[in-house]
Amino acid sequence: MPERINASQILVVAGAVVLFTSLFLDWYEPRFAGESGLSAWTAFELGDIILAGLCLVAIAAVIPVPRESGAATLVAARWLPWLGVAALAFVAISLVNDPPAVRERGLEAGAWIGLAGAAMLAIGGLLSFARVSLVVTLRPADSEAPTATTTKQPSTKNA
């Protein structure tokens, strides 16, 4: 029986998890040698909460919650492209135009991981319009492919 796995939903969830995780990583270099870098939670004034909210709402738009009338998502899936584009735009603008707390500091790996997560979230949201899906067919283990059997024909030798 074929099982449908929605590729756009996988990208949305993976992108949201990567973006949310990147908020805890260093986005900006330290100012002095003994200092640690700044994560998104310390560098952004309100942007960290906005990005975390976008991630959580995107996951809520994909993961179904059981209800009395069947499983449904908490947020309508039609919001996915807008959530992804908003997250990508916010991260891209933050990389180009530094927040006031991190002027003249270089970017760290967390910023690039956040950009990758936001891009995955945006691509997954845009693919949800196209309804791209991957079909996996599961077969029982005992049904193997038939093997070809060869029959030997008797050979005739002239004595």
Contacts in CASP RR format, 6 or more apart in sequence:
PFRMAT RR
TARGET T0000
AUTHOR 0000-0000-0000
METHOD contacts of the structure
MODEL  1
MPERINASQILVVAGAVVLFTSLFLDWYEPRFAGESGLSAWTAFELGDII
LAGLCLVAIAAVIPVPRESGAATLVAARWLPWLGVAALAFVAISLVNDPP
AVRERGLEAGAWIGLAGAAMLAIGGLLSFARVSLVVTLRPADSEAPTATT
TKQPSTKNA
1 137 0 8 1.000
1 138 0 8 1.000
2 135 0 8 1.000
2 136 0 8 1.000
2 137 0 8 1.000
3 135 0 8 1.000
3 136 0 8 1.000
3 137 0 8 1.000
3 138 0 8 1.000
4 133 0 8 1.000
4 134 0 8 1.000
4 135 0 8 1.000
4 136 0 8 1.000
5 133 0 8 1.000
5 134 0 8 1.000
5 135 0 8 1.000
5 136 0 8 1.000
6 128 0 8 1.000
6 131 0 8 1.000
6 132 0 8 1.000
6 133 0 8 1.000
6 134 0 8 1.000
7 124 0 8 1.000
7 127 0 8 1.000
7 132 0 8 1.000
7 133 0 8 1.000
7 134 0 8 1.000
8 80 0 8 1.000
8 124 0 8 1.000
8 125 0 8 1.000
8 127 0 8 1.000
8 128 0 8 1.000
8 130 0 8 1.000
8 131 0 8 1.000
8 132 0 8 1.000
8 133 0 8 1.000
9 62 0 8 1.000
9 124 0 8 1.000
9 128 0 8 1.000
11 120 0 8 1.000
11 121 0 8 1.000
11 123 0 8 1.000
11 124 0 8 1.000
11 125 0 8 1.000
11 127 0 8 1.000
12 58 0 8 1.000
12 59 0 8 1.000
12 61 0 8 1.000
12 62 0 8 1.000
12 80 0 8 1.000
12 84 0 8 1.000
12 120 0 8 1.000
12 121 0 8 1.000
12 124 0 8 1.000
12 125 0 8 1.000
12 128 0 8 1.000
13 58 0 8 1.000
13 59 0 8 1.000
13 62 0 8 1.000
13 63 0 8 1.000
14 117 0 8 1.000
14 120 0 8 1.000
15 55 0 8 1.000
15 116 0 8 1.000
15 117 0 8 1.000
15 118 0 8 1.000
15 120 0 8 1.000
15 121 0 8 1.000
16 54 0 8 1.000
16 55 0 8 1.000
16 56 0 8 1.000
16 58 0 8 1.000
16 59 0 8 1.000
16 117 0 8 1.000
16 121 0 8 1.000
17 55 0 8 1.000
17 59 0 8 1.000
18 113 0 8 1.000
18 114 0 8 1.000
18 116 0 8 1.000
18 117 0 8 1.000
18 120 0 8 1.000
19 51 0 8 1.000
19 54 0 8 1.000
19 55 0 8 1.000
19 87 0 8 1.000
19 91 0 8 1.000
19 114 0 8 1.000
19 117 0 8 1.000
19 118 0 8 1.000
19 120 0 8 1.000
19 121 0 8 1.000
20 51 0 8 1.000
20 52 0 8 1.000
20 55 0 8 1.000
20 56 0 8 1.000
21 113 0 8 1.000
22 40 0 8 1.000
22 110 0 8 1.000
22 111 0 8 1.000
22 113 0 8 1.000
22 114 0 8 1.000
22 117 0 8 1.000
23 39 0 8 1.000
23 40 0 8 1.000
23 41 0 8 1.000
23 48 0 8 1.000
23 51 0 8 1.000
23 52 0 8 1.000
23 114 0 8 1.000
24 39 0 8 1.000
24 40 0 8 1.000
24 41 0 8 1.000
25 39 0 8 1.000
25 40 0 8 1.000
25 108 0 8 1.000
25 109 0 8 1.000
25 110 0 8 1.000
25 113 0 8 1.000
26 36 0 8 1.000
26 37 0 8 1.000
26 38 0 8 1.000
26 39 0 8 1.000
26 108 0 8 1.000
26 109 0 8 1.000
26 110 0 8 1.000
27 38 0 8 1.000
27 39 0 8 1.000
27 40 0 8 1.000
27 43 0 8 1.000
27 102 0 8 1.000
27 107 0 8 1.000
27 108 0 8 1.000
27 110 0 8 1.000
27 111 0 8 1.000
28 37 0 8 1.000
28 38 0 8 1.000
28 43 0 8 1.000
28 98 0 8 1.000
28 102 0 8 1.000
28 105 0 8 1.000
28 106 0 8 1.000
28 107 0 8 1.000
28 108 0 8 1.000
28 111 0 8 1.000
29 37 0 8 1.000
29 105 0 8 1.000
29 106 0 8 1.000
29 107 0 8 1.000
29 108 0 8 1.000
30 36 0 8 1.000
30 37 0 8 1.000
30 38 0 8 1.000
30 105 0 8 1.000
31 105 0 8 1.000
37 108 0 8 1.000
38 101 0 8 1.000
38 102 0 8 1.000
38 105 0 8 1.000
39 110 0 8 1.000
40 47 0 8 1.000
40 48 0 8 1.000
40 51 0 8 1.000
40 110 0 8 1.000
41 48 0 8 1.000
42 101 0 8 1.000
43 99 0 8 1.000
43 101 0 8 1.000
43 102 0 8 1.000
44 51 0 8 1.000
44 94 0 8 1.000
44 99 0 8 1.000
44 101 0 8 1.000
45 99 0 8 1.000
45 101 0 8 1.000
47 90 0 8 1.000
47 94 0 8 1.000
50 90 0 8 1.000
51 87 0 8 1.000
51 90 0 8 1.000
51 91 0 8 1.000
54 83 0 8 1.000
54 84 0 8 1.000
54 86 0 8 1.000
54 87 0 8 1.000
54 90 0 8 1.000
54 121 0 8 1.000
55 87 0 8 1.000
55 121 0 8 1.000
57 75 0 8 1.000
57 79 0 8 1.000
57 83 0 8 1.000
58 80 0 8 1.000
58 83 0 8 1.000
58 84 0 8 1.000
58 87 0 8 1.000
58 121 0 8 1.000
60 73 0 8 1.000
60 74 0 8 1.000
60 75 0 8 1.000
61 73 0 8 1.000
61 74 0 8 1.000
61 75 0 8 1.000
61 76 0 8 1.000
61 77 0 8 1.000
61 79 0 8 1.000
61 80 0 8 1.000
61 83 0 8 1.000
62 73 0 8 1.000
62 77 0 8 1.000
62 80 0 8 1.000
63 73 0 8 1.000
64 71 0 8 1.000
64 72 0 8 1.000
64 73 0 8 1.000
65 71 0 8 1.000
65 72 0 8 1.000
65 73 0 8 1.000
65 74 0 8 1.000
77 128 0 8 1.000
80 124 0 8 1.000
80 125 0 8 1.000
80 128 0 8 1.000
81 122 0 8 1.000
81 125 0 8 1.000
81 126 0 8 1.000
81 128 0 8 1.000
81 129 0 8 1.000
83 121 0 8 1.000
83 125 0 8 1.000
84 118 0 8 1.000
84 121 0 8 1.000
84 122 0 8 1.000
84 124 0 8 1.000
84 125 0 8 1.000
85 122 0 8 1.000
85 126 0 8 1.000
87 118 0 8 1.000
87 121 0 8 1.000
87 122 0 8 1.000
88 115 0 8 1.000
88 118 0 8 1.000
88 119 0 8 1.000
88 121 0 8 1.000
88 122 0 8 1.000
90 118 0 8 1.000
91 111 0 8 1.000
91 114 0 8 1.000
91 115 0 8 1.000
91 118 0 8 1.000
92 115 0 8 1.000
92 118 0 8 1.000
94 111 0 8 1.000
95 107 0 8 1.000
95 111 0 8 1.000
95 115 0 8 1.000
98 105 0 8 1.000
END
